[in-house]
């Protein structure tokens, strides 16, 4: 999981350097949040707690917060 986190954090940093993601965000923290959201999303779908509209809204909100 640490390797996946490190990869995601590096992608976030690259996005910050290229100006596509907010530079004031902590890339390591955002990477953990990304992973946690993915895991909880899988569980939520599996037990039918979340539907595709929920997932789409969550994704949009996370992307919006990263780019603001």
Secondary structure, DSSP 8 states (H G I E B T S, - for coil): -HHHHHHHHHHHHHHHHTTSS-TTS-HHHHHHHHHHHHHHHHHHHHTTS--HHHHHHHHHHHHHHHH-
